[in-house]
């Protein structure tokens, strides 16, 4: 195991952790977007029901409901904005982890290619040496 093997293992683990964290953040984002969609759907449904109920608007319930919906929407949007900032940061961290792993893999491939070239050169030199020895032996006989 070379130093690059150990480094590659560490970087792969870091990439896996960054990817898992990004996946968790995306799950949170989806959850909050779903909650906002659900809130909008309930708001529309409640508005239709309120128009059909007599006395609902006169008692101020519609206003209280609308204020609650707006406060809840503001809260969800603020939390979603925080999640989106975390997502952006985590996407950057994931991209960096991926780039580092790619760099080490390229170094590993270059090291392997260098080894292969040296091995092929040694084989060629050995074959040439053997061929030269054979030729010189044929001249002696």
C-alpha positions as YAML, in Angstrom:
chain: A
units: angstrom
residues:
- id: 1
  name: UNK
  ca: [0.00, 0.00, 0.00]
- id: 2
  name: UNK
  ca: [1.52, 3.30, -1.07]
- id: 3
  name: UNK
  ca: [1.04, 6.68, 0.57]
- id: 4
  name: UNK
  ca: [-1.42, 7.51, -2.20]
- id: 5
  name: UNK
  ca: [-3.52, 4.48, -1.23]
- id: 6
  name: UNK
  ca: [-3.95, 5.77, 2.30]
- id: 7
  name: UNK
  ca: [-4.61, 9.30, 1.14]
- id: 8
  name: UNK
  ca: [-7.12, 8.04, -1.41]
- id: 9
  name: UNK
  ca: [-8.96, 6.03, 1.26]
- id: 10
  name: UNK
  ca: [-9.20, 9.09, 3.53]
- id: 11
  name: UNK
  ca: [-10.36, 11.33, 0.68]
- id: 12
  name: UNK
  ca: [-12.94, 8.77, -0.45]
- id: 13
  name: UNK
  ca: [-14.30, 8.63, 3.12]
- id: 14
  name: UNK
  ca: [-14.45, 12.42, 3.23]
- id: 15
  name: UNK
  ca: [-16.29, 12.50, -0.09]
- id: 16
  name: UNK
  ca: [-18.76, 9.89, 1.18]
- id: 17
  name: UNK
  ca: [-19.36, 11.96, 4.33]
- id: 18
  name: UNK
  ca: [-19.81, 15.18, 2.33]
- id: 19
  name: UNK
  ca: [-22.21, 13.43, -0.05]
- id: 20
  name: UNK
  ca: [-24.23, 12.00, 2.85]
- id: 21
  name: UNK
  ca: [-24.42, 15.43, 4.49]
- id: 22
  name: UNK
  ca: [-25.57, 16.98, 1.21]
- id: 23
  name: UNK
  ca: [-28.23, 14.28, 0.86]
- id: 24
  name: UNK
  ca: [-29.47, 15.05, 4.41]
- id: 25
  name: UNK
  ca: [-29.69, 18.76, 3.60]
- id: 26
  name: UNK
  ca: [-31.58, 18.02, 0.39]
- id: 27
  name: UNK
  ca: [-34.02, 15.90, 2.40]
- id: 28
  name: UNK
  ca: [-34.60, 18.85, 4.75]
- id: 29
  name: UNK
  ca: [-35.05, 21.17, 1.79]
- id: 30
  name: UNK
  ca: [-37.65, 18.84, 0.28]
- id: 31
  name: UNK
  ca: [-39.46, 18.61, 3.63]
- id: 32
  name: UNK
  ca: [-39.70, 22.39, 4.01]
- id: 33
  name: UNK
  ca: [-40.76, 22.88, 0.40]
- id: 34
  name: UNK
  ca: [-43.47, 20.27, 0.97]
- id: 35
  name: UNK
  ca: [-44.62, 22.05, 4.13]
- id: 36
  name: UNK
  ca: [-44.86, 25.33, 2.23]
- id: 37
  name: UNK
  ca: [-46.84, 23.65, -0.54]
- id: 38
  name: UNK
  ca: [-49.12, 22.02, 2.03]
- id: 39
  name: UNK
  ca: [-49.66, 25.38, 3.73]
- id: 40
  name: UNK
  ca: [-50.65, 26.99, 0.43]
- id: 41
  name: UNK
  ca: [-53.08, 24.17, -0.28]
- id: 42
  name: UNK
  ca: [-54.66, 24.47, 3.18]
- id: 43
  name: UNK
  ca: [-54.86, 28.24, 2.80]
- id: 44
  name: UNK
  ca: [-56.79, 27.92, -0.46]
- id: 45
  name: UNK
  ca: [-59.07, 25.24, 0.96]
- id: 46
  name: UNK
  ca: [-59.76, 27.27, 4.11]
- id: 47
  name: UNK
  ca: [-60.53, 30.39, 2.07]
- id: 48
  name: UNK
  ca: [-63.16, 28.48, 0.10]
- id: 49
  name: UNK
  ca: [-64.67, 27.02, 3.27]
- id: 50
  name: UNK
  ca: [-64.65, 30.42, 4.98]
- id: 51
  name: UNK
  ca: [-66.68, 31.96, 2.18]
- id: 52
  name: UNK
  ca: [-69.28, 29.21, 2.61]
- id: 53
  name: UNK
  ca: [-69.56, 29.61, 6.41]
- id: 54
  name: UNK
  ca: [-71.83, 32.34, 7.67]
- id: 55
  name: UNK
  ca: [-70.47, 34.52, 10.45]
- id: 56
  name: UNK
  ca: [-66.89, 33.32, 10.01]
- id: 57
  name: UNK
  ca: [-65.69, 36.57, 8.49]
- id: 58
  name: UNK
  ca: [-67.68, 38.73, 10.90]
- id: 59
  name: UNK
  ca: [-66.07, 37.15, 13.94]
- id: 60
  name: UNK
  ca: [-62.59, 37.95, 12.57]
- id: 61
  name: UNK
  ca: [-61.59, 34.34, 12.26]
- id: 62
  name: UNK
  ca: [-60.57, 34.83, 8.62]
- id: 63
  name: UNK
  ca: [-58.18, 37.60, 9.60]
- id: 64
  name: UNK
  ca: [-56.66, 35.58, 12.42]
- id: 65
  name: UNK
  ca: [-56.28, 32.58, 10.10]
- id: 66
  name: UNK
  ca: [-54.64, 34.70, 7.37]
- id: 67
  name: UNK
  ca: [-52.21, 36.20, 9.91]
- id: 68
  name: UNK
  ca: [-51.32, 32.77, 11.24]
- id: 69
  name: UNK
  ca: [-50.76, 31.43, 7.71]
- id: 70
  name: UNK
  ca: [-48.53, 34.38, 6.84]
- id: 71
  name: UNK
  ca: [-46.53, 34.03, 10.08]
- id: 72
  name: UNK
  ca: [-46.09, 30.30, 9.46]
- id: 73
  name: UNK
  ca: [-45.07, 30.92, 5.83]
- id: 74
  name: UNK
  ca: [-42.51, 33.52, 6.98]
- id: 75
  name: UNK
  ca: [-41.09, 31.07, 9.51]
- id: 76
  name: UNK
  ca: [-40.87, 28.23, 6.96]
- id: 77
  name: UNK
  ca: [-39.28, 30.50, 4.37]
- id: 78
  name: UNK
  ca: [-36.68, 31.69, 6.89]
- id: 79
  name: UNK
  ca: [-35.82, 28.10, 7.79]
- id: 80
  name: UNK
  ca: [-35.73, 27.16, 4.10]
- id: 81
  name: UNK
  ca: [-33.34, 30.06, 3.42]
- id: 82
  name: UNK
  ca: [-31.02, 28.75, 6.14]
- id: 83
  name: UNK
  ca: [-31.19, 25.26, 4.64]
- id: 84
  name: UNK
  ca: [-30.45, 26.63, 1.16]
- id: 85
  name: UNK
  ca: [-27.37, 28.43, 2.53]
- id: 86
  name: UNK
  ca: [-26.22, 25.19, 4.15]
- id: 87
  name: UNK
  ca: [-26.85, 23.38, 0.88]
- id: 88
  name: UNK
  ca: [-24.73, 25.85, -1.06]
- id: 89
  name: UNK
  ca: [-21.91, 25.53, 1.46]
- id: 90
  name: UNK
  ca: [-22.15, 21.74, 1.44]
- id: 91
  name: UNK
  ca: [-22.21, 21.60, -2.35]
- id: 92
  name: UNK
  ca: [-18.94, 23.55, -2.36]
- id: 93
  name: UNK
  ca: [-17.43, 21.21, 0.24]
- id: 94
  name: UNK
  ca: [-18.59, 18.16, -1.73]
- id: 95
  name: UNK
  ca: [-17.12, 19.54, -4.96]
- id: 96
  name: UNK
  ca: [-13.81, 20.20, -3.19]
- id: 97
  name: UNK
  ca: [-13.76, 16.68, -1.74]
- id: 98
  name: UNK
  ca: [-14.46, 15.26, -5.18]
- id: 99
  name: UNK
  ca: [-11.71, 17.39, -6.75]
- id: 100
  name: UNK
  ca: [-9.16, 16.28, -4.17]
- id: 101
  name: UNK
  ca: [-10.04, 12.64, -4.74]
- id: 102
  name: UNK
  ca: [-9.78, 13.10, -8.50]
- id: 103
  name: UNK
  ca: [-6.35, 14.72, -8.10]
- id: 104
  name: UNK
  ca: [-5.06, 11.79, -6.03]
- id: 105
  name: UNK
  ca: [-6.51, 9.31, -8.52]
- id: 106
  name: UNK
  ca: [-4.70, 11.13, -11.34]
- id: 107
  name: UNK
  ca: [-1.45, 11.03, -9.34]
- id: 108
  name: UNK
  ca: [-1.99, 7.33, -8.79]
- id: 109
  name: UNK
  ca: [-2.58, 6.74, -12.51]
- id: 110
  name: UNK
  ca: [0.55, 8.78, -13.34]
- id: 111
  name: UNK
  ca: [2.55, 6.75, -10.81]
- id: 112
  name: UNK
  ca: [1.19, 3.53, -12.29]
- id: 113
  name: UNK
  ca: [1.98, 4.68, -15.85]
- id: 114
  name: UNK
  ca: [5.51, 5.60, -14.74]
- id: 115
  name: UNK
  ca: [5.94, 2.16, -13.20]
- id: 116
  name: UNK
  ca: [4.59, 0.47, -16.35]
- id: 117
  name: UNK
  ca: [6.95, 2.49, -18.56]
- id: 118
  name: UNK
  ca: [9.95, 1.62, -16.36]
- id: 119
  name: UNK
  ca: [8.97, -2.06, -16.38]
- id: 120
  name: UNK
  ca: [8.55, -2.09, -20.16]
- id: 121
  name: UNK
  ca: [11.91, -0.35, -20.58]
- id: 122
  name: UNK
  ca: [13.59, -2.89, -18.32]
- id: 123
  name: UNK
  ca: [12.04, -5.75, -20.30]
- id: 124
  name: UNK
  ca: [13.13, -4.17, -23.58]
- id: 125
  name: UNK
  ca: [16.67, -3.72, -22.28]
- id: 126
  name: UNK
  ca: [16.72, -7.31, -21.07]
- id: 127
  name: UNK
  ca: [15.50, -8.57, -24.43]
- id: 128
  name: UNK
  ca: [18.00, -6.39, -26.30]
- id: 129
  name: UNK
  ca: [20.78, -7.63, -24.02]
- id: 130
  name: UNK
  ca: [19.75, -11.23, -24.63]
- id: 131
  name: UNK
  ca: [19.59, -10.61, -28.39]
- id: 132
  name: UNK
  ca: [23.04, -8.96, -28.37]
- id: 133
  name: UNK
  ca: [24.43, -11.89, -26.38]
- id: 134
  name: UNK
  ca: [22.95, -14.35, -28.88]
- id: 135
  name: UNK
  ca: [24.32, -12.45, -31.86]
- id: 136
  name: UNK
  ca: [27.80, -12.30, -30.34]
- id: 137
  name: UNK
  ca: [27.64, -16.05, -29.59]
- id: 138
  name: UNK
  ca: [26.70, -16.81, -33.21]
- id: 139
  name: UNK
  ca: [29.77, -14.84, -34.43]
- id: 140
  name: UNK
  ca: [32.08, -16.73, -32.09]
- id: 141
  name: UNK
  ca: [30.97, -20.15, -33.34]
...
